[in-house]
């Protein structure tokens, strides 16, 4: 199995990061996932998304999906991977 990883520059003002983070949290929690978020001093966020112990058993990992959103100039750097 190959690991998922994607990096993009999103065309959006970094002030939108908290709104994006809240929407991601709402969506994943509604689908039964556990979401933890860490605000970074840069104005960005680290988000970890897990679902019980299913991913731990299958992938041998603590986190199923990790998303990082960071301000980058007038845009948003998006990095997601397992």
Buried (B, 14 or more C-beta within 10 A) or exposed (E): EEEEEEEEEBEBEBEBBBEBBEEBBEEBEEEEBEBEBEEEEEBBBBBBBBBEEEBBEEEEBEBBBBBBBBBBEEBBBBBBEB
